[in-house]
Amino acid sequence: MDPLQDPHPTFTRSAFLAAQGHRWCRGVQVVVSDGSTSYKAAIDRHLGHARHVLDRFHVVRWFAAGLTLVRRNTQRREPRGQVTPAFDPEVFRARFALVRRGDTLTDADRERLDQLFERHPRIAAGWHALQELYGLYLAEDRDGALAALDRFCDLYATGELPEFHHVVDTIIAWGDEILAYHDPTVDRASNGRLDRTNNKLQVLRRVAFGFTNRANFEARGILACPAIRSSPPRPAALTP
């Protein structure tokens, strides 16, 4: 989700938190969100005492978007709008390997990227910039994350990576929430497990073309997501 544009209304989040009561809200110590401005507004209003952390998965996706723009601009051999863009097939085929962390690449992937970098120095610069951004999460503590951010800023200061402008704006706007990942009280919290469960439930609902019986949906969800802990569903007539 774009951190600067959120179509969801704020009042729904605020109403939910308000409904939990003051005592419940005071008990929240850490809150993890996906970078939605409506979530931030609700959190600041009702959970201002809690440590707000941006989920790592969403932040990394923003980081990778900068390199994706570099790759797309490199693929186009002619200025957009003048002719139909012609794409460099080697650059296109490397799109998935490019956004991976360097320590997860196979030898074959690394060799292919090295060859690509020799022909396209801007892609090489973008890739190294992305690796420094990954360093924010690979670091052992906040100081290490700040050091990785400084190295990224040095690369960005060369002026050769305008595609990372939006990434820099995002870091400026959400820097405290991003670096909060390394706070001792946060202990690298993430909502990845919850997002994974929600995704499975959404897939179940689409595959079934919607559930008309809540008990059926709960039972199917528990089978698909063993980690879910739910109270036994109320007795209900099963539907085909």
Buried (B, 14 or more C-beta within 10 A) or exposed (E): BEBEEBEEEBEEBBEEBBEEEEEEBEEBEBBBBBBBBBBBBBBEBBBEEBBBBBBBEBBBBBBBBBBBBBBBBBBBEEEEEEEEEEEBEEBEEBEEBBBBEEEEBEEEBEEBBEEBBEEBEBBBBBBBBBBBBBBBBEBEEBEBBBBBBEBBEEBBEEEBBEBBEBBBEBBEBBEEBBBBBBBEEBEEBBBEEEBEBEEBBEEBBEEEEEBEBEBBBBBBBBEEBEEEEEEEBEEEEEEE
